[in-house]
């Protein structure tokens, strides 16, 4: 295709060649499809000395050519007008993949006068060339009614060179348009999703509070033999509350309404307190340990949010570690930062999934086959809360051997 284009350029005169170079520059810098089409037909008519020019693009669904741009006052009437590939001049150009000059359309059996009649335009002669996107033929560029004399071989070479430039530019503009539309739809879906999260977390909060209240009351008054069953109800309700809290926090992160209530506290003490709660209530026969340095590690942070971060990492580690497994929390000082590591010897994460593990709603297991619960919000929320604190988080994992989630927070340095 590039060899044919180069050959076309060689056959152009100096003036036309200079103009084609300028046209190429404009085509490469224009991404709006409508502007691009108007520019092409204007140049096609001017370069070939024609009354009008048109672009017909192939519709892959109907396998018809459709007018996408044409110059002159009749342009609105022709927009999207269908032209069959069979028994039409434009269709013959497309299928033969060759330029075609017709000096008198009335003498060609493929000429359909209905098009001219519909727009009240008298067509006398046509020069048409195929348009390409790489190796594909994607449409036809036509010049209509040579104003002086008849269409020449040089006109054909000029229009072919323009069509080769235009085909690539048009396809690029179409792809950009499709990408823009896809991004708009994604943004709309994201807004719908955020709205659903906000409504769900709000509407579920009141009935869940009632459930937790009644379960706590009944737990103290029922037969001890039923206590284990009531504990199961309580655990399920607490898990649901944790999911809802993540949804609620995520909504506030998205809207920018989440405000940091900063205070200075020793992170080691907070880590010990959070881990102790899990040791007492959530380990389910797993070994859960915490190791902190002998020195204090002061941070300026929102205590509740950092508890959410560490709690989400512990939830994740416990969820994917089998009974008799080990979960360890290790806190260390690294220069002006503290590093907190939550390690487990559970199922691990495949290497090709690590890049997406902090994406919202992402689940390593397929939703139809997964055994662990949750919405896939815990890790994404942890990352976003840490970002608000100028912190960061990363992960290392080996399938079958476990995972190690580390996060860093800046320390408060003594003045």
C-alpha positions in Angstrom: 0.0 0.0 0.0 2.8 2.4 0.8 4.5 1.5 -2.5 1.4 2.4 -4.4 1.0 5.7 -2.4 4.7 6.6 -3.2 4.1 5.9 -6.8 1.1 8.1 -6.9 3.1 11.0 -5.4 5.8 10.6 -8.0 3.3 11.2 -10.8 2.1 14.5 -9.3 3.3 17.8 -10.5 5.4 20.1 -8.2 2.4 22.3 -7.2 0.1 19.3 -6.5 2.9 17.5 -4.6 3.4 20.5 -2.4 -0.3 20.7 -1.7 -0.5 17.0 -0.9 2.3 17.5 1.7 0.2 20.2 3.4 -2.9 18.1 3.2 -1.0 15.2 4.9 0.0 17.5 7.7 -3.6 18.7 8.3 -5.0 15.1 8.1 -2.5 13.9 10.7 -3.5 16.7 13.1 -7.3 16.4 12.7 -9.1 13.9 15.0 -12.7 15.1 14.7 -14.3 12.9 12.1 -16.8 15.4 10.7 -14.1 18.1 10.3 -11.9 15.5 8.7 -14.5 14.4 6.1 -15.4 18.0 5.2 -11.7 18.8 4.6 -11.1 15.8 2.4 -14.1 16.5 0.1 -13.2 20.1 -0.2 -9.6 19.3 -1.2 -10.8 16.5 -3.5 -13.0 18.9 -5.5 -10.3 21.6 -5.6 -7.5 19.3 -6.7 -9.5 17.7 -9.5 -11.3 20.9 -10.6 -14.7 19.3 -9.9 -18.1 20.7 -9.0 -18.5 18.4 -6.0 -16.9 15.5 -4.2 -18.2 12.7 -1.9 -17.0 10.1 0.5 -18.8 6.8 0.8 -17.8 4.5 3.6 -18.5 0.8 3.8 -21.1 -0.2 6.5 -19.8 -3.5 7.8 -23.2 -4.4 9.2 -25.3 -4.0 6.0 -22.4 -4.4 3.5 -23.6 -1.2 1.8 -21.8 2.0 1.0 -23.2 5.1 2.7 -22.6 8.7 1.9 -20.7 10.2 4.9 -19.8 13.6 3.4 -20.4 15.5 0.2 -19.9 19.1 -0.9 -22.5 21.4 -2.2 -26.0 22.5 -1.1 -27.4 18.9 -1.5 -25.1 17.5 1.2 -27.7 17.1 4.0 -30.0 15.1 1.7 -27.3 12.6 0.9 -26.0 12.0 4.4 -26.1 8.2 5.1 -27.9 7.6 1.8 -27.3 3.8 1.1 -25.6 2.6 -2.1 -25.6 -1.1 -2.9 -22.3 -2.7 -3.8 -23.8 -4.7 -6.6 -24.7 -2.9 -9.8 -23.4 0.5 -8.7 -20.5 2.6 -9.8 -19.2 3.1 -6.3 -19.6 -0.6 -5.6 -17.6 -1.4 -8.7 -14.8 0.8 -7.5 -14.8 -0.8 -4.1 -14.8 -4.4 -5.3 -12.3 -3.9 -8.1 -10.1 -1.8 -5.8 -9.2 0.3 -8.9 -9.8 3.9 -9.9 -12.6 4.4 -12.4 -13.3 7.4 -14.8 -16.7 7.7 -16.4 -17.0 10.7 -18.8 -20.8 10.2 -19.3 -22.7 8.5 -16.6 -25.8 8.2 -18.7 -23.9 5.6 -20.9 -23.0 3.4 -18.0 -25.5 0.7 -17.0 -24.4 0.9 -13.3 -25.5 4.5 -13.0 -28.5 5.0 -10.8 -30.2 8.3 -11.6 -32.4 8.1 -8.5 -29.6 9.6 -6.4 -29.3 12.7 -8.6 -33.1 13.0 -8.8 -33.4 12.8 -5.0 -31.0 15.7 -4.5 -31.9 17.6 -7.7 -28.3 17.5 -8.9 -27.3 16.7 -12.5 -24.3 14.3 -12.5 -22.4 14.2 -15.8 -19.1 12.6 -15.1 -17.4 10.7 -12.2 -13.9 10.0 -11.1 -13.8 7.5 -8.2 -11.0 5.9 -6.3 -10.9 3.3 -3.5 -10.0 4.4 0.1 -7.8 2.2 2.2 -6.9 1.7 5.8 -3.7 -0.3 5.6 -4.6 -3.3 3.4 -8.4 -3.0 3.8 -10.6 -1.1 1.3 -12.9 0.9 3.5 -14.7 3.2 1.1 -14.8 5.3 -2.1 -13.7 8.9 -2.7 -15.5 10.5 -5.7 -15.1 13.7 -7.7 -18.2 14.7 -9.7 -18.5 16.8 -12.9 -15.1 18.0 -14.2 -15.5 21.7 -14.7 -13.2 22.0 -17.7 -12.6 19.1 -20.1 -12.6 15.5 -18.8 -11.0 13.8 -15.9 -7.4 12.9 -16.7 -4.9 10.3 -15.6 -3.2 12.9 -13.4 -6.6 13.6 -11.7 -6.9 10.0 -11.0 -3.4 9.8 -9.5 -4.0 12.9 -7.4 -7.3 11.6 -6.0 -5.7 8.2 -5.3 -2.9 9.8 -3.4 -5.5 11.8 -1.4 -7.6 8.7 -0.8 -4.7 6.8 0.6 -4.0 9.6 3.1 -7.6 10.1 3.9 -8.4 6.4 4.5 -5.9 6.1 7.3 -6.9 9.4 8.8 -10.6 8.6 8.7 -10.1 5.2 10.4 -7.9 6.8 13.0 -10.6 9.4 13.7 -13.3 6.7 13.9 -11.3 4.8 16.4 -10.8 8.0 18.5 -14.5 8.6 18.3 -15.3 5.1 19.4 -12.7 5.4 22.3 -14.3 8.6 23.4 -17.7 7.1 23.4 -16.5 4.1 25.3 -14.9 6.3 28.0 -18.1 8.2 28.3 -20.1 5.1 28.8 -17.5 3.9 31.4 -17.9 7.1 33.3 -21.7 6.8 33.2 -21.4 3.2 34.5 -19.0 4.3 37.3 -21.5 7.0 38.4 -24.3 4.4 38.4 -22.1 2.1 40.5 -21.2 4.8 43.0 -24.9 5.7 43.3 -25.8 2.1 44.0 -23.1 1.8 46.6 -24.3 5.0 48.4 -28.0 3.8 48.4 -27.2 0.2 49.4 -24.9 1.2 52.3 -27.5 3.8 53.5 -30.6 1.5 53.3 -29.0 -1.5 54.8 -27.5 0.3 57.8 -30.7 0.6 59.9 -32.0 -3.0 59.5 -28.5 -4.3 60.2 -28.3 -2.3 63.4 -31.6 -3.8 64.6 -30.3 -7.3 63.8 -27.1 -6.7 65.8 -29.0 -5.2 68.7 -31.4 -8.1 69.0 -28.7 -10.8 68.5 -26.6 -9.2 71.3 -29.6 -9.1 73.6 -30.6 -12.7 72.8 -27.1 -14.0 73.2 -27.2 -13.1 76.8 -30.5 -14.6 77.6 -30.8 -17.9 75.5 -29.8 -21.4 76.5 -26.0 -21.9 76.5 -26.5 -24.8 74.1 -27.8 -22.3 71.5 -25.0 -19.8 72.1 -22.8 -21.2 69.3 -25.6 -20.8 66.8 -26.2 -17.3 67.9 -22.5 -16.6 67.6 -22.7 -17.7 64.0 -25.5 -15.2 63.4 -23.4 -12.5 65.1 -20.3 -13.3 63.0 -22.3 -13.1 59.8 -23.9 -9.8 60.8 -20.5 -8.3 61.8 -19.0 -9.4 58.4 -21.9 -7.7 56.6 -21.4 -4.6 58.7 -17.7 -4.6 57.7 -18.6 -4.8 54.0 -21.1 -2.0 54.3 -18.5 0.2 56.1 -16.1 -0.3 53.2 -18.9 0.7 50.8 -19.7 3.7 52.9 -16.0 4.8 53.2 -15.5 4.3 49.4 -18.4 6.6 48.7 -16.8 9.3 50.8 -13.4 8.8 49.1 -15.1 9.2 45.7 -16.9 12.4 46.6 -14.0 14.0 48.3 -16.0 14.3 51.5 -13.8 12.1 53.6 -12.0 14.3 56.1 -8.9 13.2 58.0 -9.2 13.6 61.7 -5.4 13.7 62.3 -3.8 12.9 65.7 -0.4 11.8 66.7 -0.3 8.2 68.1 2.1 5.3 68.4 1.4 3.0 65.5 2.8 0.0 67.3 0.2 0.3 70.1 -2.7 0.6 67.5 -1.4 -2.5 65.7 -1.3 -4.5 68.9 -4.8 -3.5 69.8 -6.2 -4.3 66.4 -4.4 -7.7 66.2 -5.6 -8.6 69.7 -9.2 -8.2 68.7 -8.6 -10.7 65.8 -6.8 -13.1 68.1 -9.8 -13.1 70.4 -12.6 -13.4 67.9 -11.5 -14.0 64.3 -8.6 -16.4 64.1 -10.6 -19.6 63.8 -7.8 -22.0 64.8 -5.2 -19.9 62.9 -2.0 -18.6 64.6 -2.0 -14.8 64.6 1.1 -13.0 65.9 2.3 -9.4 66.0 5.9 -8.1 66.3 6.7 -4.5 67.0 10.0 -2.7 67.7 11.1 -1.6 71.1 10.9 2.1 70.1 7.7 4.1 69.6 6.6 4.8 66.0 4.6 8.1 66.1 2.4 8.9 63.1 0.1 11.8 62.3 -2.9 10.0 60.9 -6.7 9.4 61.3 -6.7 6.5 63.8 -10.0 5.1 62.6 -8.9 5.0 59.0 -5.6 3.3 59.8 -7.6 0.7 61.8 -9.7 0.1 58.7 -6.5 -0.4 56.6 -4.9 -2.9 59.0 -8.3 -4.6 59.6 -8.9 -5.1 55.9 -5.4 -6.6 55.4 -6.0 -9.0 58.4 -9.4 -9.9 57.1 -7.9 -10.7 53.7 -5.0 -12.7 55.2 -7.3 -14.8 57.4 -9.9 -15.3 54.6 -7.3 -16.9 52.4 -5.4 -18.9 55.0 -6.6 -22.3 55.9 -7.1 -23.6 59.5 -3.8 -24.1 61.4 -2.3 -21.5 59.1 -0.2 -18.6 60.2 -0.8 -14.9 59.9 1.9 -12.5 61.1 1.9 -8.7 61.5 5.4 -7.3 61.6 6.2 -3.6 62.2 9.6 -2.1 61.5 11.2 1.3 61.1 12.7 2.2 57.7 14.4 5.6 57.9 11.6 8.2 58.1 8.9 5.7 57.6 7.3 2.8 59.4 6.6 -0.4 57.4 3.8 -2.7 58.4 3.8 -6.2 56.9 0.8 -8.5 57.0 2.0 -12.0 56.0 0.3 -15.3 55.6 1.1 -18.8 54.4 -2.2 -19.2 52.6 -3.2 -19.9 49.0 -1.2 -17.0 47.4 -2.0 -14.9 44.4 -1.1 -15.7 40.8 1.6 -13.5 39.3 -0.6 -12.3 36.5 -3.2 -11.1 39.0 -1.0 -9.0 41.2 -1.3 -5.8 39.1 -5.1 -5.8 39.6 -5.3 -6.9 43.2 -5.9 -3.3 44.4 -8.6 -2.6 41.7 -12.1 -2.0 43.0 -14.4 -5.0 43.0 -11.6 -7.2 41.5 -11.7 -10.8 42.7 -8.9 -13.3 42.0 -11.4 -16.1 42.0 -14.2 -16.1 39.5 -17.4 -14.9 41.1 -19.2 -18.2 40.2 -16.5 -20.4 41.7 -15.0 -18.4 44.6 -15.2 -19.7 48.1 -14.3 -16.5 50.0 -16.8 -13.8 50.6 -16.6 -10.0 50.1 -17.1 -7.5 47.4 -13.5 -7.0 46.5 -13.4 -3.6 48.1 -11.1 -4.1 51.1 -7.7 -3.9 49.4 -8.7 -1.0 47.1 -10.0 1.0 50.1 -6.9 0.3 52.0 -4.8 1.7 49.2 -7.0 4.8 48.8 -7.0 5.5 52.5 -3.2 5.2 52.6 -2.8 7.5 49.7 -4.8 10.1 51.6 -2.1 9.8 54.3 0.8 10.1 51.8 1.4 6.4 52.3 1.7 3.5 49.9 1.1 -0.2 49.7 2.5 -3.1 47.7 2.3 -6.9 47.6 4.4 -10.0 47.0 2.9 -13.4 46.7 3.7 -17.0 45.6 0.8 -19.4 44.7 0.6 -22.1 47.4 3.0 -20.4 49.8 1.2 -17.2 50.8 1.2 -13.5 50.4 2.9 -10.5 52.0 1.2 -7.1 52.0 3.3 -4.2 53.1 2.4 -0.5 53.6 4.4 2.5 54.6 3.4 5.6 56.5 5.6 8.7 57.2 6.8 9.0 60.8 6.5 12.1 62.9 10.1 13.2 63.4 11.3 14.8 66.6 12.2 18.5 66.1 
